[in-house]
Amino acid sequence: MRRALWIVSVAGLLPSALAAQGDCFPGTGSREARALALVSLPIVFSRVGAPEAPTHGLRFGLEAARLPQVSDRLATPTICRPGKGPENVNLLPGLLRPRVALALGHGLELEGSWIPPVRVHQVKANLFGVALSGSAALAPAGPTVGLRVHTTFGVIHAPITCDDDALRDPDSECFGGTRSDDEFRPTTLGVEAAIGWPLLGGRLRPYGGAGYTRLQPRVRVNFTNSIGDTDRRRVKVNLDRAALFGGATWLATPRVELTGEVYGAPADGVTARVAIRARP
């Protein structure tokens, strides 16, 4: 099986056997754009937690997100590299992301995340997430509402275009070349609102909400073929997405809480997230 990063289900990445093509700007309704939106879905830095007025200084956590499956039809290019088969995009099962949050007072909380550049299975990510949220209780022991702005930025390097299996395949355009070191920049910027309810004396807090996200995925090829020509083509698209989410937070101990969340964009698909957070 060819190994490639799930994240770039976008056509236009494989180098041409003829002259190098120019940069590609697929339309917002193209398969390329829809595939990029789907694989960006679990990268969006959503809340993964019921809104609450923070009362502690620091919280540390770890999030795991499911990576949606991209169908062969959606992974088959139509604009940037028409006439080729589907890309290999469904080879990673999930995403792990550490989180840290700092209470600022007056119901405000600053949250950050960093996936460090450690190469695993020829994939190296250097991704950051930042969010600022504000929460307020509507009544004592009643519902809590929260507003949150968030962004994700950084880069992922991987042999997306030409992995080792493709280099050994005589039917591949990659045959005889050098393993590619392509990059994907899944930049997102969004805002969301949520409301949660305390149950079981506040130990269980179900919540739901909606949001809007601006996606600016960027892909750049970095592949040198068998005759020494280097493909540095780029794929660019800007997308706007509505989001819906819901979940529940369980206070397992006074210092540890667990959250499960379903997060989806109606135009693309759904992902599931779980998170554990602890207070010192």
Secondary structure as GFF3:
##gff-version 3
##sequence-region A 1 280
A	DSSP	alpha_helix	31	40	.	.	.	ID=ss1
A	DSSP	three_ten_helix	41	43	.	.	.	ID=ss2
A	DSSP	beta_strand	58	66	.	.	.	ID=ss3
A	DSSP	alpha_helix	72	75	.	.	.	ID=ss4
A	DSSP	beta_strand	94	105	.	.	.	ID=ss5
A	DSSP	beta_strand	108	115	.	.	.	ID=ss6
A	DSSP	beta_strand	124	137	.	.	.	ID=ss7
A	DSSP	beta_strand	144	158	.	.	.	ID=ss8
A	DSSP	alpha_helix	164	167	.	.	.	ID=ss9
A	DSSP	beta_strand	182	196	.	.	.	ID=ss10
A	DSSP	three_ten_helix	200	202	.	.	.	ID=ss11
A	DSSP	beta_strand	204	220	.	.	.	ID=ss12
A	DSSP	beta_strand	223	224	.	.	.	ID=ss13
A	DSSP	beta_strand	230	231	.	.	.	ID=ss14
A	DSSP	beta_strand	234	236	.	.	.	ID=ss15
A	DSSP	beta_strand	239	251	.	.	.	ID=ss16
A	DSSP	beta_strand	256	265	.	.	.	ID=ss17
A	DSSP	beta_strand	269	278	.	.	.	ID=ss18
###
